[in-house]
Amino acid sequence: MKRRFVSREKLEIPRINAIALPTIFLILLFFFIMLTSIRKDKIVVGEVDAPQATELSALGKKAIITTIYIGKPNEKAKSLNCIQLNDQVMTVAQVEYYMKKKRASLNPNEYSLLMVKLKIDKDTPMGIVSDVKQALRRANVLNIFYSARPE
């Protein structure tokens, strides 16, 4: 006669094979590294030579950062200086419109996280920078940071 019930004491729990775990981990890591892309702006503005500064600090908290490049264009253009925002050359009015639209798309508790980083060529006239700052002020974007290189 066959035994239908096996006592629990005699059953063994199979051991997990830990030899394959590092291989699986590395495969997953490689998979995520290959699929993740870091956003890189295609700079239309020529080489931005930022001015030197002595007192530099990094942004500590997470923020919604928009970078505006101001400098000489790469190709021959009508204007001596151009303003680039999100891979597009824009005018001051277009910058204001874009930032108003971006601010309207945020929740009210995220307004303080919206920041603008200005990367300006050191030979750019201050009038253009002032116009961009006034446009940002009209769009109610008040957190502005300047990019510089250390001395």
C-alpha positions as CSV (number, residue, x, y, z in Angstrom):
1,M,0.0,0.0,0.0
2,K,1.3,3.5,-1.0
3,R,1.7,6.2,1.5
4,R,-0.4,9.2,0.5
5,F,0.8,11.7,3.1
6,V,4.4,12.5,3.6
7,S,5.3,14.0,7.0
8,R,6.6,17.6,6.9
9,E,9.7,16.7,8.8
10,K,11.1,14.7,5.9
11,L,10.7,17.5,3.3
12,E,13.7,19.7,2.6
13,I,13.5,23.2,1.4
14,P,15.6,23.6,-1.8
15,R,18.5,26.0,-1.5
16,I,18.8,29.0,-3.8
17,N,21.6,28.9,-6.2
18,A,23.5,32.2,-5.5
19,I,26.1,31.7,-8.1
20,A,23.9,33.2,-10.9
21,L,22.8,36.3,-8.9
22,P,25.8,38.5,-9.7
23,T,25.4,37.7,-13.4
24,I,21.8,38.6,-13.3
25,F,22.6,41.8,-11.5
26,L,25.2,42.8,-14.1
27,I,22.9,42.0,-17.0
28,L,20.1,44.2,-15.4
29,L,22.6,47.0,-14.7
30,F,23.9,46.9,-18.3
31,F,20.3,46.9,-19.6
32,F,19.4,50.0,-17.7
33,I,22.6,51.8,-18.5
34,M,22.0,51.2,-22.2
35,L,18.3,52.4,-22.1
36,T,18.9,55.5,-20.0
37,S,19.7,58.6,-21.9
38,I,21.1,61.8,-20.4
39,R,19.5,64.8,-22.0
40,K,22.1,66.8,-23.8
41,D,21.2,70.1,-25.5
42,K,22.4,70.6,-29.1
43,I,24.1,73.9,-28.7
44,V,23.4,76.2,-31.7
45,V,25.1,79.1,-29.9
46,G,28.9,79.0,-30.6
47,E,31.3,77.9,-27.9
48,V,30.1,79.7,-24.8
49,D,33.2,80.9,-22.9
50,A,31.8,81.6,-19.5
51,P,33.5,84.2,-17.4
52,Q,35.7,83.3,-14.4
53,A,34.5,83.6,-10.9
54,T,35.9,83.1,-7.4
55,E,32.8,82.3,-5.3
56,L,31.1,79.4,-6.9
57,S,28.5,77.1,-5.4
58,A,26.5,74.1,-6.7
59,L,22.8,73.8,-6.6
60,G,22.0,71.7,-3.6
61,K,18.3,70.6,-4.0
62,K,16.5,69.1,-6.9
63,A,15.1,71.7,-9.2
64,I,13.4,72.1,-12.5
65,I,16.3,73.8,-14.4
66,T,16.0,75.4,-17.8
67,T,19.3,76.5,-19.4
68,I,19.4,79.5,-21.7
69,Y,22.5,80.0,-23.8
70,I,23.4,83.5,-24.9
71,G,26.4,84.1,-27.3
72,K,27.6,84.2,-30.8
73,P,25.8,81.9,-33.3
74,N,27.7,79.0,-34.9
75,E,26.8,79.8,-38.4
76,K,26.8,83.3,-40.0
77,A,23.7,85.0,-39.0
78,K,22.2,88.5,-39.2
79,S,22.6,89.1,-35.5
80,L,25.8,89.2,-33.6
81,N,24.4,87.4,-30.6
82,C,21.6,84.8,-30.3
83,I,19.5,83.3,-27.5
84,Q,19.0,79.6,-27.4
85,L,16.5,77.7,-25.3
86,N,15.8,74.0,-25.8
87,D,17.7,73.5,-29.0
88,Q,16.0,76.5,-30.7
89,V,17.1,80.0,-31.3
90,M,14.5,82.4,-29.9
91,T,13.8,86.1,-29.4
92,V,13.3,87.7,-26.0
93,A,9.5,87.6,-26.5
94,Q,9.6,83.9,-27.3
95,V,11.6,83.2,-24.2
96,E,9.0,85.1,-22.1
97,Y,6.2,83.2,-23.8
98,Y,7.9,79.8,-23.3
99,M,8.6,80.4,-19.6
100,K,5.0,81.6,-19.0
101,K,3.8,78.4,-20.6
102,K,6.2,76.3,-18.6
103,R,5.3,78.0,-15.3
104,A,1.5,77.5,-16.1
105,S,2.1,73.8,-16.5
106,L,3.5,73.4,-13.0
107,N,1.7,72.9,-9.7
108,P,1.7,75.9,-7.4
109,N,3.9,74.0,-4.9
110,E,6.6,73.5,-7.7
111,Y,7.0,77.2,-8.5
112,S,9.9,77.5,-6.2
113,L,11.7,74.6,-7.9
114,L,11.6,76.4,-11.3
115,M,15.1,77.8,-12.0
116,V,16.8,79.3,-15.0
117,K,20.5,78.9,-15.6
118,L,22.1,81.4,-17.9
119,K,25.2,80.3,-19.8
120,I,26.5,83.6,-21.3
121,D,29.6,84.2,-23.4
122,K,31.9,86.6,-21.7
123,D,31.9,88.9,-24.8
124,T,28.1,89.2,-24.9
125,P,26.8,92.8,-24.4
126,M,25.0,93.3,-21.1
127,G,21.9,94.8,-22.9
128,I,20.9,91.4,-24.3
129,V,21.3,89.7,-20.8
130,S,19.3,92.5,-19.3
131,D,16.5,92.0,-21.9
132,V,16.4,88.3,-21.1
133,K,16.3,89.0,-17.4
134,Q,13.4,91.4,-17.8
135,A,11.5,88.8,-19.9
136,L,12.0,86.2,-17.1
137,R,10.8,88.8,-14.6
138,R,7.6,89.4,-16.7
139,A,7.1,85.6,-16.8
140,N,7.4,85.6,-13.0
141,V,10.5,83.3,-13.1
142,L,12.7,84.8,-10.4
143,N,15.3,82.1,-9.6
144,I,18.1,82.9,-12.0
145,F,21.6,81.5,-11.8
146,Y,24.7,82.2,-13.8
147,S,27.1,79.6,-15.1
148,A,30.8,80.5,-14.6
149,R,34.1,78.6,-14.6
150,P,36.5,78.7,-11.6
151,E,39.6,80.8,-11.7
